Amino acid sequence: MQEFDLIKKYFLKLSKNNRGALNLNDDVFFDKSNKLVVSIDTYVEGVHFVDFTKPDLVIKKIIRSSISDLICKGVKPKYYFISGSGNTKSFSKKNLKKISKSLKKEQKKYNIFLCGGDTVVSKKTSFTIASLGFSEKIIKRNNARLNDNIFVTGNLGDSFAGLKILKKNISVKNNLKQYFVNKYYSPDLHLNLSSKLFTFANTSIDISDGLIADLEKLINNQKLSYKLFLDKIPISQNLENLIKSKNLDKKFFISKGDDFEILFTAKNSKSRIINNIGKSLGLKISKIGKICSSNQKSQIIDQKGDEIAIKDKGYSHNF
């Protein structure tokens, strides 16, 4: 059973009289009257991170992926709760010191504060994090407009390359290994763009499960489709070089998830202001496609103008 089928069948009715739950179809809970915004996620060893040999880097990745849910909604994160399950090996004194030190750095970087949590003894290491922020409004899913342009921040695919290197599926020189592994563990979050999203974005989401999977979630309750242009989807020069040197395919990297870039749609008339804001922040923002009518099927177009198929649209939560 797919994640959203499970939610719809067993849990949606439980949130029926709770407007803040947003029909359990968004990244956050939003209590408008109290200006409260909350996200919650669980991260499991072997599923969301390869292993726990680098606890300081794992916890950094987890914290950033959690507060990313708020940032893409136009909300600055303020507080977080963290619960962890583990054993004497994963929660050794050495590892706990590394975790604590890493959290301290993340708190300083993003001006967030630990508020509480829980610990549980378990054979498998996992973490659940609730992130909180305060705002009078958010940018919701399923608010795209026909003919909106589709934009994405930063570059896609570096994190997946890092994962493949960690799993020893791809071998590269040490300097490139360090670059890609760092992108996997330390995704770039664009906190300085967050509040500016209200200026131009109709709808937004962070790319956690993959470009295509998250784009489809972004418009899943709307009678709309999309057209993406493969050559417009931004990748780093390092990834481009890797693809060429290993004779790989760009489409293999662009929708694998863990990028935590912001994916949003906006009217064509907003293109200039988006470009100007991107320049002022020193942030790459790329126009990669368009929102289309449901009369058209969703498409991904290559440089020759031909439609291409991407079987793996991103990470799928199946139960």
Kinemage of the C-alpha trace (Angstrom):
@kinemage 1
@onewidth
@group {chain A} dominant
@subgroup {mainchain}
@vectorlist {calphas} color= white
{ca met a 1} P 0.000 0.000 0.000
{ca gln a 2} L 1.310 3.451 -0.929
{ca glu a 3} L 1.844 6.002 1.850
{ca phe a 4} L -0.986 8.304 0.799
{ca asp a 5} L -3.384 5.390 0.276
{ca leu a 6} L -2.635 4.257 3.819
{ca ile a 7} L -3.210 7.749 5.220
{ca lys a 8} L -6.427 8.234 3.271
{ca lys a 9} L -7.882 4.870 4.245
{ca tyr a 10} L -6.988 4.735 7.936
{ca phe a 11} L -6.179 8.208 9.263
{ca leu a 12} L -7.718 10.983 7.155
{ca lys a 13} L -11.109 10.720 8.860
{ca leu a 14} L -9.439 11.254 12.242
{ca ser a 15} L -8.396 14.758 11.166
{ca lys a 16} L -11.763 15.689 9.642
{ca asn a 17} L -12.595 18.459 12.123
{ca asn a 18} L -9.027 19.773 12.374
{ca arg a 19} L -8.337 22.428 9.730
{ca gly a 20} L -4.734 22.737 10.840
{ca ala a 21} L -4.051 19.164 9.729
{ca leu a 22} L -4.508 20.316 6.102
{ca asn a 23} L -6.214 17.005 5.259
{ca leu a 24} L -2.956 15.214 6.133
{ca asn a 25} L -1.699 16.185 2.687
{ca asp a 26} L 1.052 18.690 3.386
{ca asp a 27} L 4.463 18.822 5.035
{ca val a 28} L 3.215 20.581 8.152
{ca phe a 29} L 0.430 21.196 10.636
{ca phe a 30} L -0.684 24.844 10.598
{ca asp a 31} L -2.763 26.318 13.418
{ca lys a 32} L -3.491 29.745 11.944
{ca ser a 33} L -5.162 31.148 15.073
{ca asn a 34} L -2.052 30.430 17.166
{ca lys a 35} L 0.388 31.033 14.293
{ca leu a 36} L 1.874 27.604 15.007
{ca val a 37} L 3.565 25.448 12.361
{ca val a 38} L 4.784 21.903 13.121
{ca ser a 39} L 6.449 19.150 11.115
{ca ile a 40} L 7.428 15.659 12.258
{ca asp a 41} L 9.574 12.998 10.621
{ca thr a 42} L 11.147 9.673 11.514
{ca tyr a 43} L 14.558 8.520 10.272
{ca val a 44} L 15.594 4.857 10.410
{ca glu a 45} L 19.042 3.350 9.961
{ca gly a 46} L 19.304 1.451 6.689
{ca val a 47} L 16.387 3.399 5.218
{ca his a 48} L 17.076 7.114 5.701
{ca phe a 49} L 20.801 6.871 6.408
{ca val a 50} L 23.267 4.153 5.433
{ca asp a 51} L 24.678 3.394 8.871
{ca phe a 52} L 25.658 5.111 12.123
{ca thr a 53} L 29.435 5.100 11.776
{ca lys a 54} L 29.378 8.922 11.517
{ca pro a 55} L 26.787 9.968 14.115
{ca asp a 56} L 27.724 13.653 13.958
{ca leu a 57} L 27.041 13.783 10.225
{ca val a 58} L 23.899 11.643 10.408
{ca ile a 59} L 22.322 13.879 13.047
{ca lys a 60} L 23.234 16.958 11.003
{ca lys a 61} L 21.473 15.521 7.959
{ca ile a 62} L 18.422 14.600 10.048
{ca ile a 63} L 18.085 18.043 11.645
{ca arg a 64} L 18.405 19.813 8.307
{ca ser a 65} L 15.922 17.558 6.564
{ca ser a 66} L 13.452 18.169 9.396
{ca ile a 67} L 13.590 21.970 9.452
{ca ser a 68} L 13.555 21.975 5.642
{ca asp a 69} L 9.839 21.133 5.869
{ca leu a 70} L 9.235 24.497 7.548
{ca ile a 71} L 11.617 26.509 5.400
{ca cys a 72} L 9.879 25.502 2.157
{ca lys a 73} L 6.574 26.679 3.648
{ca gly a 74} L 8.012 30.172 4.226
{ca val a 75} L 8.468 29.574 7.962
{ca lys a 76} L 11.615 30.026 10.045
{ca pro a 77} L 12.146 27.043 12.394
{ca lys a 78} L 12.478 27.947 16.059
{ca tyr a 79} L 12.242 24.840 18.263
{ca tyr a 80} L 12.716 21.110 17.869
{ca phe a 81} L 12.100 17.928 19.856
{ca ile a 82} L 14.166 14.817 19.236
{ca ser a 83} L 13.527 11.204 20.201
{ca gly a 84} L 16.086 8.502 19.561
{ca ser a 85} L 16.168 4.739 19.703
{ca gly a 86} L 19.443 2.859 19.913
{ca asn a 87} L 21.713 0.588 21.916
{ca thr a 88} L 24.975 0.697 23.836
{ca lys a 89} L 26.934 0.704 20.580
{ca ser a 90} L 25.056 3.453 18.747
{ca phe a 91} L 24.565 5.524 21.909
{ca ser a 92} L 28.054 5.094 23.315
{ca lys a 93} L 29.562 8.014 25.251
{ca lys a 94} L 31.787 8.800 22.276
{ca asn a 95} L 28.855 8.905 19.873
{ca leu a 96} L 26.652 10.889 22.235
{ca lys a 97} L 29.350 13.553 22.564
{ca lys a 98} L 29.573 13.770 18.769
{ca ile a 99} L 25.782 14.024 18.462
{ca ser a 100} L 25.604 16.739 21.111
{ca lys a 101} L 28.418 18.753 19.529
{ca ser a 102} L 26.846 18.512 16.072
{ca leu a 103} L 23.416 19.585 17.372
{ca lys a 104} L 25.024 22.580 19.076
{ca lys a 105} L 26.518 23.706 15.768
{ca glu a 106} L 23.211 23.267 13.947
{ca gln a 107} L 21.382 25.219 16.639
{ca lys a 108} L 23.805 28.104 16.218
{ca lys a 109} L 23.673 27.975 12.421
{ca tyr a 110} L 19.868 28.002 12.169
{ca asn a 111} L 19.011 29.737 15.471
{ca ile a 112} L 16.936 26.803 16.727
{ca phe a 113} L 16.578 25.391 20.235
{ca leu a 114} L 16.135 21.897 21.649
{ca cys a 115} L 12.980 21.639 23.780
{ca gly a 116} L 12.762 17.972 24.755
{ca gly a 117} L 12.356 14.456 23.463
{ca asp a 118} L 12.735 10.824 24.492
{ca thr a 119} L 15.183 7.914 24.375
{ca val a 120} L 14.383 4.227 23.845
{ca val a 121} L 16.549 1.111 23.885
{ca ser a 122} L 16.380 -0.649 20.525
{ca lys a 123} L 18.449 -2.909 18.276
{ca lys a 124} L 17.964 -0.471 15.392
{ca thr a 125} L 18.975 3.190 15.513
{ca ser a 126} L 16.289 5.710 14.629
{ca phe a 127} L 15.307 9.301 15.333
{ca thr a 128} L 12.021 11.179 15.314
{ca ile a 129} L 12.142 14.959 15.166
{ca ala a 130} L 9.350 17.488 15.556
{ca ser a 131} L 10.218 20.983 14.320
{ca leu a 132} L 8.202 24.059 15.291
{ca gly a 133} L 7.942 27.588 13.952
{ca phe a 134} L 5.543 30.513 14.116
{ca ser a 135} L 3.907 32.278 11.201
{ca glu a 136} L 0.670 34.001 10.212
{ca lys a 137} L 0.657 32.152 6.896
{ca ile a 138} L 2.292 29.316 4.991
{ca ile a 139} L 2.703 28.322 1.361
{ca lys a 140} L 0.549 25.235 0.964
{ca arg a 141} L 0.635 22.359 -1.458
{ca asn a 142} L -1.978 22.020 -4.201
{ca asn a 143} L -2.179 25.733 -4.924
{ca ala a 144} L -0.499 25.687 -8.334
{ca arg a 145} L -2.096 27.609 -11.182
{ca leu a 146} L -2.469 26.631 -14.826
{ca asn a 147} L 0.536 27.918 -16.827
{ca asp a 148} L 2.616 28.495 -13.683
{ca asn a 149} L 6.327 28.108 -14.248
{ca ile a 150} L 8.082 25.436 -12.191
{ca phe a 151} L 11.252 26.502 -10.378
{ca val a 152} L 13.854 24.790 -8.221
{ca thr a 153} L 16.685 26.158 -6.106
{ca gly a 154} L 20.287 24.979 -6.215
{ca asn a 155} L 21.416 21.758 -7.896
{ca leu a 156} L 19.931 18.276 -7.902
{ca gly a 157} L 21.587 14.870 -7.818
{ca asp a 158} L 24.732 15.536 -5.753
{ca ser a 159} L 23.264 13.892 -2.660
{ca phe a 160} L 22.362 10.732 -4.562
{ca ala a 161} L 25.862 10.600 -6.030
{ca gly a 162} L 27.168 10.818 -2.456
{ca leu a 163} L 24.927 7.944 -1.424
{ca lys a 164} L 26.136 5.785 -4.322
{ca ile a 165} L 29.738 6.537 -3.342
{ca leu a 166} L 29.073 5.634 0.311
{ca lys a 167} L 27.541 2.358 -0.843
{ca lys a 168} L 30.623 1.794 -3.043
{ca asn a 169} L 28.506 1.659 -6.205
{ca ile a 170} L 30.587 4.459 -7.726
{ca ser a 171} L 34.303 5.077 -7.241
{ca val a 172} L 35.819 8.557 -7.618
{ca lys a 173} L 38.944 10.449 -6.601
{ca asn a 174} L 39.176 11.590 -2.987
{ca asn a 175} L 38.412 15.256 -3.662
{ca leu a 176} L 35.216 14.380 -5.546
{ca lys a 177} L 34.318 11.780 -2.940
{ca gln a 178} L 34.523 14.421 -0.232
{ca tyr a 179} L 32.386 16.828 -2.270
{ca phe a 180} L 29.555 14.380 -2.946
{ca val a 181} L 29.560 12.766 0.507
{ca asn a 182} L 29.390 16.237 2.040
{ca lys a 183} L 26.371 17.047 -0.134
{ca tyr a 184} L 24.708 13.868 1.119
{ca tyr a 185} L 25.276 14.593 4.807
{ca ser a 186} L 25.051 18.405 4.738
{ca pro a 187} L 22.292 19.580 2.371
{ca asp a 188} L 22.156 23.314 1.719
{ca leu a 189} L 19.073 24.945 3.234
{ca his a 190} L 18.000 28.354 1.963
{ca leu a 191} L 16.731 29.988 5.123
{ca asn a 192} L 17.342 33.453 3.670
{ca leu a 193} L 14.892 32.701 0.850
{ca ser a 194} L 12.154 31.343 3.103
{ca ser a 195} L 10.207 34.513 3.936
{ca lys a 196} L 10.676 35.844 0.389
{ca leu a 197} L 8.746 32.888 -1.043
{ca phe a 198} L 5.483 34.663 -0.173
{ca thr a 199} L 6.430 37.323 -2.740
{ca phe a 200} L 6.127 34.982 -5.692
{ca ala a 201} L 5.409 31.302 -4.928
{ca asn a 202} L 1.908 29.905 -5.375
{ca thr a 203} L 2.823 26.514 -3.935
{ca ser a 204} L 6.010 24.870 -2.687
{ca ile a 205} L 7.600 21.723 -1.303
{ca asp a 206} L 11.115 20.589 -0.415
{ca ile a 207} L 12.675 17.845 -2.502
{ca ser a 208} L 13.096 14.943 -0.111
{ca asp a 209} L 11.739 11.937 -2.009
{ca gly a 210} L 12.782 13.121 -5.476
{ca leu a 211} L 12.008 15.856 -8.025
{ca ile a 212} L 9.242 14.056 -9.879
{ca ala a 213} L 7.739 12.290 -6.869
{ca asp a 214} L 7.586 15.553 -4.923
{ca leu a 215} L 6.256 17.538 -7.896
{ca glu a 216} L 3.429 15.016 -8.214
{ca lys a 217} L 2.712 15.349 -4.476
{ca leu a 218} L 2.709 19.119 -4.884
{ca ile a 219} L -0.265 18.967 -7.279
{ca asn a 220} L -1.801 15.598 -6.330
{ca asn a 221} L -5.267 16.999 -5.550
{ca gln a 222} L -5.429 19.289 -8.555
{ca lys a 223} L -6.566 18.570 -12.097
{ca leu a 224} L -3.236 19.600 -13.548
{ca ser a 225} L -0.197 18.060 -15.222
{ca tyr a 226} L 3.387 19.195 -15.753
{ca lys a 227} L 6.035 19.464 -18.418
{ca leu a 228} L 9.678 19.314 -17.357
{ca phe a 229} L 12.716 19.991 -19.540
{ca leu a 230} L 15.629 17.699 -18.708
{ca asp a 231} L 18.310 20.118 -19.919
{ca lys a 232} L 16.907 22.863 -17.656
{ca ile a 233} L 17.116 20.753 -14.494
{ca pro a 234} L 20.228 22.086 -12.712
{ca ile a 235} L 23.158 19.877 -11.750
{ca ser a 236} L 26.584 20.847 -10.440
{ca gln a 237} L 29.688 20.927 -12.611
{ca asn a 238} L 31.085 18.104 -10.476
{ca leu a 239} L 28.078 15.909 -11.195
{ca glu a 240} L 28.193 16.788 -14.873
{ca asn a 241} L 31.844 15.738 -14.981
{ca leu a 242} L 31.041 12.511 -13.103
{ca ile a 243} L 28.247 11.660 -15.527
{ca lys a 244} L 30.524 12.205 -18.522
{ca ser a 245} L 33.512 10.328 -17.082
{ca lys a 246} L 31.440 7.303 -16.025
{ca asn a 247} L 29.203 7.351 -19.107
{ca leu a 248} L 26.122 7.700 -16.907
{ca asp a 249} L 22.721 9.244 -17.617
{ca lys a 250} L 21.592 12.555 -16.122
{ca lys a 251} L 18.028 11.294 -15.699
{ca phe a 252} L 19.386 8.612 -13.337
{ca phe a 253} L 20.356 11.315 -10.817
{ca ile a 254} L 17.765 14.090 -10.971
{ca ser a 255} L 14.897 12.461 -9.109
{ca lys a 256} L 16.421 10.335 -6.356
{ca gly a 257} L 15.699 12.569 -3.382
{ca asp a 258} L 17.598 13.926 -0.374
{ca asp a 259} L 18.357 17.191 -2.188
{ca phe a 260} L 16.184 19.314 0.160
{ca glu a 261} L 16.094 22.086 -2.424
{ca ile a 262} L 12.893 24.144 -2.694
{ca leu a 263} L 10.537 23.269 -5.548
{ca phe a 264} L 7.861 25.882 -6.251
{ca thr a 265} L 5.544 27.263 -8.907
{ca ala a 266} L 4.906 30.890 -9.796
{ca lys a 267} L 3.219 33.021 -12.448
{ca asn a 268} L 5.304 33.901 -15.485
{ca ser a 269} L 4.997 37.573 -14.483
{ca lys a 270} L 7.017 36.783 -11.352
{ca ser a 271} L 10.056 35.551 -13.307
{ca arg a 272} L 11.934 38.842 -13.099
{ca ile a 273} L 11.497 39.262 -9.353
{ca ile a 274} L 12.528 35.627 -8.820
{ca asn a 275} L 15.662 36.216 -10.879
{ca asn a 276} L 16.478 39.420 -8.984
{ca ile a 277} L 15.976 37.805 -5.565
{ca gly a 278} L 18.137 34.860 -6.597
{ca lys a 279} L 20.929 37.225 -7.652
{ca ser a 280} L 20.661 39.290 -4.467
{ca leu a 281} L 21.010 36.149 -2.356
{ca gly a 282} L 23.680 34.560 -4.527
{ca leu a 283} L 21.313 31.639 -5.038
{ca lys a 284} L 20.732 29.686 -8.232
{ca ile a 285} L 17.009 29.461 -9.022
{ca ser a 286} L 16.184 27.582 -12.228
{ca lys a 287} L 13.026 27.524 -14.321
{ca ile a 288} L 12.620 23.860 -15.230
{ca gly a 289} L 9.100 23.475 -16.592
{ca lys a 290} L 5.473 24.483 -16.649
{ca ile a 291} L 2.169 23.498 -15.050
{ca cys a 292} L -0.238 22.276 -17.739
{ca ser a 293} L -3.866 21.278 -18.125
{ca ser a 294} L -5.025 17.838 -17.041
{ca asn a 295} L -5.995 17.308 -20.704
{ca gln a 296} L -2.278 16.883 -21.337
{ca lys a 297} L -0.291 14.070 -19.800
{ca ser a 298} L 2.693 14.916 -17.654
{ca gln a 299} L 5.911 14.860 -19.657
{ca ile a 300} L 9.669 15.096 -19.343
{ca ile a 301} L 11.298 16.426 -22.515
{ca asp a 302} L 14.931 15.957 -23.547
{ca gln a 303} L 17.165 18.360 -25.490
{ca lys a 304} L 15.913 17.020 -28.818
{ca gly a 305} L 12.311 17.740 -27.868
{ca asp a 306} L 11.490 14.063 -27.385
{ca glu a 307} L 9.590 12.702 -24.419
{ca ile a 308} L 11.659 10.487 -22.144
{ca ala a 309} L 10.578 7.937 -19.585
{ca ile a 310} L 11.844 7.898 -16.026
{ca lys a 311} L 10.703 4.718 -14.323
{ca asp a 312} L 12.008 5.652 -10.877
{ca lys a 313} L 10.298 8.924 -9.945
{ca gly a 314} L 11.819 8.985 -6.468
{ca tyr a 315} L 11.613 7.255 -3.116
{ca ser a 316} L 8.305 5.472 -2.580
{ca his a 317} L 6.912 4.666 0.876
{ca asn a 318} L 5.286 1.248 0.439
{ca phe a 319} L 3.722 -0.780 3.212
